[in-house]
Amino acid sequence: MQERILAAASRLFARQGFALTTVQEIVEQAGVTKGAMYHYYASKDDLLQQIYTRLLSLQSERLAAIADSDRPVRDRLHEAAADVVVSTLAHLDDAMVSWRSMHMLPPERLAQVRADRRRYHERFRALIEQGQREGVLRTDLSPDLATHQFFGGVHHLGSWYHVDGELTAESIGGTFAELLLRGLAPA
């Protein structure tokens, strides 16, 4: 039931926006009572934060597994870059809600979300830094800037991606990863 409520909230927030979605619409979409919703979630803000947290938690676990493997750093960076694109597209409603509505959280919740996201980006950036230390990636480029540029593209996927379009999530992920690595390749 908890997941059903969260999924309904994510669909509605993605479709019509956080501010315009009512609790009544969420419970009707989920097929539960308001009492059931409030048993699991204290407020719409709680739902919004949980939507972000579940996607970031999934992506963080996957990034940790990739980053901690013993494969060459270039391969791990490629896989990590492709994975974040594929997992974002697999959970596009959650991603869209996060990008469009996170700023609406109360300051203390927003600070937590930003800290969680910063840890994820730092782990990703650490792969770039390792590649630079090992001499397999350019050292004349800022790892921070490369990370921000890459995630800027990821954050715009929802503005053009269509699940029934010509491109698969995997092909888009592979292309994003290849573009990142070509940009970081030594001359």
N, C-alpha and C positions, 0 to 999 in steps of 0.2 A: 504494500500500500504506500509506503514511504516513497519508493521509486516511482510509482504511478503518479503521485502528486508532483514530484519534482519534474518528471517528464512533461506533464501537462503544463506546469508553470513555464518550463523552458520553451515549449511550442508557442504558447500564448505570448510570452515576452518577446520572442523572436519575431512573431507575426505582427503584433500590434503595439509593442513597446511595454516597458515595465510600468511606467506611470499610468498608462491607459488601461492596464489589465486589473480587474478587480479580483478580490479573493473569491467572490461568488462564481466568477467565470472559471477560476482555477478548479474549484471543487466540483463544478458541473462537468468540466472537461475530464477530470480524474474519476468522476463517479463516486465521490466520497462526500461525507458531511463536513461542515466547517469544524466541528468538534474533532473529527479525525485529523484534519489538516493541522489544527492547532496543537494536537497531541504530539505531532512530529516537528512542526515548524512554528516558531513563536510569532512570525510576521512575514510579510512579503520580503523585507530586507533579508531575513534568514534564508528564504528560498533563493534569492538572488545570489547571496554569498555561497550557498551550497552548490548552485549551478556552476559557478566559477571553480569552486574547490574540487568538485568531482572531476572536471576535465583536467585541471592542473595536476591533481594527484595522479591520475592515469598517466599523463605525459611525463611527470617527474619520475615515476617508477620505471617507465620505459627508458627514459634518458639515463637513469642510473645504471640500468642493466647494460645498456649500450656502452656508456662511458667506462664502466668498470671491467669490460671484457679485455682480453689480452691481444686483441687484433691491432693492427697498425692504426695510428691516430687518424690518418686520412680516411680510412675505411669507416672508423667509428663516427667521424664527423659527417661523412656522407650519409650513413644510416640514420644518425640523429636528425639531420636536416630533413631527410625524406620522411622520417617517422612523424615529426611534428606536423608536417603538412597533411599526411594521410590521416593521422588521428584527429586533427582539426576538422578535416572534411567529413570524417565519420561522425563527428559530434558537432556539426555546423550550427545547429540551433543554440547549443550551449556557448559556442564561441561567439556567435553574433550577439547574444545577450550580454556576454562579458564585455565585448568591445564597446557596445552601445550604451550600456546602463551602469557599469561599475561605478562611475563617478557619482551615481545617485545614492550610494551607500553612506551611512553616517560616518563621520571622520575616523572613529576608532576601527570600524570594520574595513574601511577603505585602506587604512594604514596596514592592516594585516594582509589584505589581498595584494597590495603593492609589495610588501616584504616577501610574500610567497613567490610572486612572479619574478622579483629580483633574484632570489635564490636559484630559480630555474634558469634564468638568463645567464647568471654567473657560472653555472655548471656547464652550459653550452659554450660560453666564451672560453672556459678553461680548456676545452678541446682545441680551440683555435690557438690559444697560447701555447699549449703543449706542442702542437704542430709547428709553431714558429720556433720554439726552443730546439726542436729536433731537426730543423732546417728543411722540413717538407712543405712549409707554407711561408709565404712572403712575410718578412719582418718589418717592412716599411709601411704596413697598414695597421691601423689601430684595431685591436680585437674588439674593443667596445663598439666602434663604428661599424665594423663588419657584422656584429651581432645585431645591432639596432637596425641596420639596413635590411638584413635577412628577415627579422621578425616584422618589420614594416610591411614587407610583401605578404607574409603569412596573415597578418591582421586584415589585409584587404581581400582575402580569398572569397569571402561572402558577398562581395560586391559584384562578382562576375561568374563564380562557379555555379554550374547547374548539374545536379546529379544525373540528369539524362542527357548531358552534353556529350560532345565527341571525346573529351579527355577524361581518363579515369583518374581517381585520386592517386593511384600509384604512379601513373605517368607524370602527373603534376609534381608529386613529391620528388621523383627522380630528377626532373628538370630543375626544380628549385635547388636541390642538392648539388647538381652539376654546375649550375650557375654560380653558386657560392664557392665551390672548390676551384672553378676556373678563375674566378676573381682573386682567389687567395694563392693560386699556383705561382711558384717562383718563375721569374722570366727566363 
